[in-house]
Amino acid sequence: MKSTQSSAKGSGSAAETNDRFTAEEREAMKERAKELKTARRSPRGAKADAEGEVLAKIAEMPEADRVLAERVHDIVRTSAPNLTPRLWYGMPAYAKNGKVLCFFQSAQKFKSRYATLGFSDQAALDDGSMWPTAYALAELSAAEEERISALVRQAAG
């Protein structure tokens, strides 16, 4: 006799699953899947164009985000030249030994009020038992640029 019970794994419909994520989140997941597929198919030496991909993604951003992203890119590349630029969920990111340390998220990416400079748990930013891992970016003055530079250097260890 066959069991008429269905597994819990297949109980949710595609519509229910899609309602759990915004369109922006689904798009970011698709971009990440594409990045992983490209990385698997590319030979190890093909990573040289990763910076070109980051710069192309920055060039696609609306002007306000693009200006911030270009400046953050320059600051990161100058402050921690050992970090490797790459895309991460469709965002410019910077990695050390293949692990993302920091990333730039444009305000437009998730229809946010401001752009964000974020740091992963791989970043060495620990300060006691509580510290920030993301910073809102509205504009960059010399003081903010110096703060970003210091954070990136600290994150890179």
N, C-alpha and C positions, 0 to 999 in steps of 0.2 A: 504494500500500500504506500503510495506517495504521500509525502508530507505537504500540507498546504501552507505551511508557514514560510514566509519570505525572510531572507536574511536582513538584519538591521543595516548592513552595509549598502544595500540597494534600495532602501525604503524612501529616500528623499528624491524628489523629482528635480529635473534640471532647472526648472523655474525657481524652486525653493532655494537651490544652491546659489543661483545667480542673484537672488534677492539678498543674500548675505553680504555681498560685496558691491561697492559702488562701481560704476562704469570705469572710473579712473583706476580703481584698485584692480579690476579685471584686466585693464590695458597694461598696467605695470607688471602683472603676473605673466601676461603674454610676452612682454618685452624680455622679462627674465628668462622665460623658457627659450626664447629665440637666442639670447646670449649664451645660454648653456649649450644649446645645440651647435651653435657656431664654434664655441670653444672645443667641443668634442671632435668636430670635423677638421679643425685647423691644426696644422703641424705646430709643434712647440715654438718654432722660430717665427710664426706668423703673428705674434703678439705685438710686433713693432707698429702695426697700424692702429693699435688700441687708442693711442693719443689722438690720432686723426678722427676716430669714431667719437671720442669725447668732444673734440672741438666741433665736429659736425652737429652733435646733439645740442651743444651750447648755441651754435649759430641758428638753430631752429626756434629758440626761445623768444618770447616777446621781448622787446627792447629793455625794459626795466630789469627783467630777470637775466637777460643776456649780459648786460653790463656788470651785474653782480657776479655772475658765474665766471665771466672772463677774468675778473679781478681775483676771485677766489682761486681759480686755476693757476694764475700767475703766482699768487702768494704760496700756494701749496708746492708748486714746482720749485720755487726759490728756497723755501724754508726746509723742505724735505725732499731733495732731488732723488733720494733712494726709493720713494714711493712710486708705484706704477699707476698711471691713469688707466681707467677702464670704465665701462658702463656697468651699472648695477641697478636692476629694475628700471632701466631706461634713464638713469640719472648719472651725471658725472660723479665718479668715485675714485678713490686713491687707495691702493692696496700695498701691503708689505707681505712678502712671501705668500702671495695669493689670497690673503685675507684682507677684506675691506676695512680700513681704519676710519675713513671719513668720506662724506658724500655731500653734494649740493643738491637740494630739492627746490626747484623753482616754485614760485607761488602758484603758477598756472597748473602745475602737475596735478594737484589735488584740489584746485580751486580754493586755495588758501589766501589769507590776507597778506602773507609775507613769505619770502623765500626762507629756507632753512639751511644751516650748516649743521650736519649731524655727525656724530661719532659712534662707532660700533663698540661692542663690549671688548673688542680686540685692542682698542686704543688705551694707552697707558695714562688715563686721566684721573685715576683714583685719587680722591682727596678725602680722607676720613671714611665715614660710612655713608656719605651722600654727596653727589656732585652732578652737575648738568651734563647731558649727553647731546643736547641739541640747542642751537642758538638761532633766534629769529634775526633775519637780516633785512633791514629796511633800506639802509644806505651804508656806504663804507667811507668813513673818514680815516685819517692817519691813525687815530687811536684804535679804531676797530680793526684796521689792517694789522697793526702790531699785535693786538690780542689774538687774532686768528693765527698769525705767524707763530706766536708762542704756544698756542694750543696744538697746532700741527706738529711743531717740533717735539712737544711733550708726548703727543699721541704716537709719534714715530719711534719714540724711545731713544 
